Amino acid sequence: TYFHVVRVVAVVLVIPFIISGHVVTGGANDGVVSGLLVIVLILAACSVWLGKKCRLPVAHFLTPILFIIIVHLIGFETPTVSSSLLHIAQLFIGAYIGLLLKPHMVRLPKRVLKAGVISAVALIGLTYGSSVLLQWLLGYSFATSFLSTAPGGLDQMGLLAAAVGADISIVTVFQLFRLLFIFLVVLPLLKFVCRQVL
């Protein structure tokens, strides 16, 4: 849990500073919360129940994304989310991450504390290299390529992408593929190795 929290905190604190100089646009538009937007948000929230029934990974975030994709494929245009609503969502995400860090997690051996920080720094360094490679190969903006390869959560990187004007669809696809790879390949492989060892 400690290593995971250190990684998340490092990602949330460091990545925004790295991409702050690469803002593509101003992000979401300022505007009022329309009745249509409220209806879309309610339907997206209700879709989470279906995602949990289907046992989708990160159903609370993945199912609304699939819901909006289906709505767009049908031909309906969804309203733009205002900056104020986006900021509220970011505050909730930040509060959730803050609640993950418990006082007893800090009371660990210095060797473990150092290992957690070093692993987080190494992960961000690897992310930077991967994003430069992705930018060179596919021609994406730095913000899009960096958030696509960042080791943060799908919800966190999606909000950051919206805030800096990166291509949210590209970021979501890459983060979703990483998530599915962990669930469908890494976890079964770990279970297999553990069974062989034990």
C-alpha positions as CSV (number, residue, x, y, z in Angstrom):
1,T,0.0,0.0,0.0
2,Y,2.8,2.4,0.9
3,F,4.6,1.9,-2.5
4,H,1.3,2.4,-4.3
5,V,0.5,5.6,-2.4
6,V,4.0,7.0,-3.0
7,R,3.6,6.3,-6.7
8,V,0.2,8.0,-6.9
9,V,1.4,11.0,-4.9
10,A,4.5,11.4,-7.0
11,V,2.5,11.1,-10.2
12,V,-0.1,13.7,-9.0
13,L,2.5,16.1,-7.7
14,V,5.2,15.8,-10.4
15,I,3.4,15.1,-13.6
16,P,1.3,18.4,-13.6
17,F,4.6,20.4,-13.2
18,I,6.2,18.5,-16.1
19,I,3.3,19.1,-18.5
20,S,2.6,22.6,-17.3
21,G,4.8,24.1,-20.0
22,H,3.1,22.0,-22.7
23,V,-0.5,23.1,-22.3
24,V,-2.2,22.5,-25.7
25,T,-5.3,24.6,-25.0
26,G,-7.1,26.1,-22.1
27,G,-8.9,22.8,-21.4
28,A,-12.6,22.8,-20.8
29,N,-14.8,25.8,-21.7
30,D,-16.3,28.0,-19.1
31,G,-20.1,27.7,-19.1
32,V,-23.2,26.9,-17.2
33,V,-24.3,23.4,-16.2
34,S,-27.1,22.6,-18.6
35,G,-30.0,20.3,-18.0
36,L,-28.8,18.0,-20.7
37,L,-25.4,17.7,-19.0
38,V,-27.0,16.8,-15.8
39,I,-29.0,14.1,-17.5
40,V,-25.9,12.7,-19.2
41,L,-24.0,12.7,-15.9
42,I,-26.9,10.9,-14.1
43,L,-27.0,8.2,-16.9
44,A,-23.3,7.8,-16.8
45,A,-23.4,7.4,-13.1
46,C,-26.1,4.8,-13.4
47,S,-24.1,2.9,-16.0
48,V,-21.5,2.1,-13.3
49,W,-24.0,-0.5,-11.9
50,L,-23.9,-2.3,-15.2
51,G,-20.1,-2.2,-15.3
52,K,-19.9,-3.7,-11.8
53,K,-22.3,-6.5,-12.8
54,C,-20.1,-7.2,-15.9
55,R,-17.1,-7.1,-13.5
56,L,-15.2,-4.6,-15.6
57,P,-11.9,-3.3,-14.1
58,V,-12.3,0.2,-12.6
59,A,-16.0,0.1,-13.4
60,H,-16.7,3.5,-11.7
61,F,-14.5,5.1,-14.4
62,L,-14.5,2.7,-17.4
63,T,-18.3,2.2,-17.7
64,P,-19.1,6.0,-18.1
65,I,-16.4,6.2,-20.8
66,L,-17.9,3.3,-22.7
67,F,-21.4,4.9,-22.2
68,I,-20.3,8.2,-23.7
69,I,-18.5,6.4,-26.6
70,I,-21.7,4.5,-27.4
71,V,-23.7,7.7,-27.2
72,H,-21.3,9.3,-29.7
73,L,-21.4,6.3,-32.0
74,I,-25.2,6.5,-32.1
75,G,-24.9,10.0,-33.3
76,F,-25.8,12.2,-30.3
77,E,-23.7,15.1,-29.3
78,T,-22.9,15.4,-25.6
79,P,-22.5,18.9,-23.9
80,T,-19.1,20.3,-23.0
81,V,-18.1,20.0,-19.3
82,S,-17.5,23.4,-17.8
83,S,-14.1,24.3,-16.2
84,S,-15.8,24.8,-12.8
85,L,-17.3,21.3,-12.9
86,L,-13.9,19.9,-14.0
87,H,-12.2,21.6,-11.0
88,I,-14.7,20.1,-8.6
89,A,-13.9,16.6,-10.0
90,Q,-10.2,17.3,-9.6
91,L,-10.8,18.3,-6.0
92,F,-12.6,15.1,-5.3
93,I,-9.9,13.0,-6.9
94,G,-7.2,14.9,-4.9
95,A,-9.2,14.4,-1.6
96,Y,-9.5,10.7,-2.4
97,I,-5.7,10.3,-3.0
98,G,-5.0,12.3,0.2
99,L,-7.2,9.9,2.2
100,L,-5.2,7.0,0.9
101,L,-2.1,8.2,2.9
102,K,-2.4,7.1,6.5
103,P,-0.1,8.2,9.4
104,H,1.1,4.6,10.0
105,M,2.4,4.4,6.5
106,V,5.1,6.9,7.2
107,R,6.4,4.9,10.2
108,L,8.4,2.5,8.0
109,P,12.1,1.7,7.9
110,K,14.3,4.2,6.1
111,R,15.3,1.6,3.6
112,V,11.6,1.1,2.6
113,L,11.0,4.9,2.4
114,K,14.0,5.4,0.2
115,A,13.0,2.4,-2.0
116,G,9.5,3.9,-2.5
117,V,10.9,7.3,-3.5
118,I,13.5,5.9,-5.8
119,S,11.0,3.6,-7.5
120,A,8.6,6.5,-8.1
121,V,11.4,8.7,-9.6
122,A,12.6,5.8,-11.8
123,L,9.0,5.2,-13.0
124,I,8.5,8.9,-13.9
125,G,11.9,8.9,-15.7
126,L,10.9,5.8,-17.7
127,T,7.6,7.5,-18.5
128,Y,9.4,10.6,-19.8
129,G,11.5,8.4,-22.1
130,S,8.5,6.5,-23.3
131,S,6.6,9.7,-24.0
132,V,9.4,11.1,-26.1
133,L,9.5,7.9,-28.1
134,L,5.8,8.0,-28.6
135,Q,5.9,11.6,-29.6
136,W,8.5,10.9,-32.2
137,L,6.8,7.8,-33.6
138,L,3.2,8.9,-33.7
139,G,3.5,12.7,-33.7
140,Y,1.4,13.3,-30.7
141,S,1.9,16.4,-28.5
142,F,4.1,16.0,-25.5
143,A,1.2,16.4,-23.1
144,T,-0.8,13.7,-24.9
145,S,2.1,11.2,-25.1
146,F,3.3,11.9,-21.6
147,L,-0.1,11.4,-20.0
148,S,-0.7,8.3,-22.2
149,T,2.4,6.6,-20.7
150,A,2.2,8.0,-17.2
151,P,1.8,5.4,-14.4
152,G,-1.2,7.2,-12.9
153,G,-4.7,6.0,-12.7
154,L,-7.1,6.2,-15.7
155,D,-9.3,8.8,-13.9
156,Q,-6.3,11.0,-12.8
157,M,-4.7,11.1,-16.3
158,G,-8.1,11.7,-17.9
159,L,-8.7,14.8,-15.7
160,L,-5.2,16.1,-16.3
161,A,-5.6,15.6,-20.1
162,A,-8.9,17.6,-20.0
163,A,-7.2,20.3,-17.9
164,V,-4.2,20.8,-20.3
165,G,-6.1,20.3,-23.5
166,A,-4.4,17.0,-24.4
167,D,-6.2,14.4,-26.6
168,I,-8.4,12.7,-24.0
169,S,-9.3,9.8,-26.3
170,I,-5.7,8.9,-27.0
171,V,-4.8,9.2,-23.3
172,T,-7.8,7.0,-22.3
173,V,-7.0,4.3,-24.9
174,F,-3.4,4.0,-23.8
175,Q,-4.3,4.0,-20.1
176,L,-7.1,1.5,-20.7
177,F,-4.8,-0.8,-22.6
178,R,-2.3,-0.6,-19.7
179,L,-5.0,-1.4,-17.2
180,L,-6.4,-4.3,-19.2
181,F,-2.9,-5.7,-19.8
182,I,-2.3,-5.7,-16.0
183,F,-5.7,-7.4,-15.4
184,L,-5.6,-9.9,-18.2
185,V,-1.9,-10.7,-18.5
186,V,0.1,-9.6,-15.4
187,L,-2.3,-10.8,-12.7
188,P,-2.9,-14.3,-14.2
189,L,0.9,-14.6,-14.7
190,L,1.5,-13.7,-11.1
191,K,-1.1,-16.2,-9.9
192,F,0.5,-18.9,-12.0
193,V,4.0,-18.1,-10.7
194,C,2.8,-18.1,-7.1
195,R,1.1,-21.4,-7.6
196,Q,4.3,-22.9,-9.0
197,V,6.4,-21.5,-6.2
198,L,4.0,-22.4,-3.3
